[in-house]
Amino acid sequence: EAGRGRVDNGIVEPAARRLYPGDSGLPLLDTVAELDITWPNARFRPHAIACAGSGQCFVANNFLLFELLPPSAPGSAWSTAAVPCDVDGDILDVAAACTGGACRAHVLVRGPSGAV
């Protein structure tokens, strides 16, 4: 259709990069919301985030991986839970995948020699 942009695997990407549902059944993503999150400490600054289809999300800085936990009561902040992650180098990125209802994070790490 004219004006709708490029079609790739059933997902339309118009010029504004708005995401439309394709064969995945995901809802239309047309809003952005700021979340109130209680980070593990005041110096924690995540640089990577990944969310699975279940809504489970993970965040990472260079050294640590956390799961984002939804508010326990209306009006309260999101929180984090440490995810055990024995890595030998800096965390560069994180991805999330679910199998059989269980979701987990996968991290991309720069090794001691600088290799990814």
C-alpha positions in Angstrom: 0.0 0.0 0.0 1.2 3.5 -0.8 2.6 5.4 2.2 2.9 2.3 4.5 6.6 1.6 3.9 8.5 -1.6 3.4 7.0 -5.0 4.2 9.3 -7.6 5.6 8.1 -10.9 7.0 4.6 -9.6 7.5 5.7 -6.5 9.4 5.2 -3.1 7.9 7.8 -0.4 8.7 6.5 3.0 7.7 8.9 6.0 7.7 8.2 6.7 11.4 9.4 3.2 12.3 6.1 2.4 14.0 5.7 -1.3 14.6 2.6 -3.1 13.3 1.5 -6.6 14.2 2.5 -9.2 11.8 2.2 -13.0 11.9 3.7 -12.9 15.4 0.3 -11.8 17.0 2.1 -9.1 19.0 0.1 -5.9 19.7 0.6 -2.6 18.0 3.4 -0.7 19.7 2.4 2.9 19.5 3.2 4.3 22.9 6.3 4.8 25.0 6.1 5.0 28.8 8.6 6.0 31.3 8.9 3.4 34.0 9.7 4.1 37.7 12.3 1.4 38.4 14.2 0.8 41.7 17.7 -0.1 40.5 20.0 -2.3 42.6 22.1 0.7 43.5 22.4 4.4 42.5 25.4 3.7 40.3 23.8 0.9 38.2 23.3 2.1 34.6 22.0 -0.5 32.2 23.1 -0.4 28.6 21.2 -3.4 27.3 17.6 -4.6 27.6 15.8 -7.6 26.2 12.1 -8.7 26.5 10.7 -12.0 25.7 7.2 -12.6 24.2 5.9 -13.4 27.7 6.7 -9.9 28.8 9.7 -11.0 30.9 12.5 -8.4 30.6 16.2 -8.4 31.4 18.7 -5.5 31.7 22.4 -5.5 31.9 25.3 -3.2 32.5 28.9 -4.3 31.6 29.1 -6.7 34.5 25.7 -7.7 35.9 22.4 -9.1 34.6 19.0 -8.4 36.2 15.4 -9.4 35.6 12.9 -6.5 35.7 10.0 -7.3 38.1 6.6 -5.6 37.7 5.3 -3.5 40.6 3.9 -5.5 43.5 1.1 -2.9 44.1 -0.5 -0.2 41.9 1.6 3.0 42.0 4.8 1.3 43.2 8.1 1.1 41.3 9.3 -1.8 39.2 12.2 -3.7 40.9 15.1 -5.9 39.8 16.3 -9.4 40.7 19.9 -10.4 40.1 20.2 -13.2 37.5 23.2 -15.5 38.2 25.5 -15.0 35.2 29.1 -16.2 35.4 30.7 -14.3 32.5 34.4 -13.9 31.7 34.4 -10.4 30.2 32.2 -7.3 29.6 28.5 -7.9 28.8 27.9 -6.3 25.4 24.3 -7.2 24.8 21.5 -9.3 26.1 18.7 -11.3 24.3 15.7 -13.2 25.8 14.2 -16.5 24.6 11.4 -18.7 25.9 11.1 -22.4 25.6 8.1 -24.3 27.0 7.0 -21.3 29.1 10.4 -20.8 30.7 12.3 -17.6 29.6 16.0 -16.9 30.1 18.5 -14.4 29.1 21.4 -14.9 26.7 24.4 -12.5 27.0 26.9 -11.5 24.4 30.3 -11.1 26.1 33.6 -9.7 25.1 36.2 -12.2 26.2 39.5 -11.5 27.9 41.3 -11.4 24.5 38.8 -8.8 23.2 37.0 -11.4 21.0 33.2 -11.4 20.9 
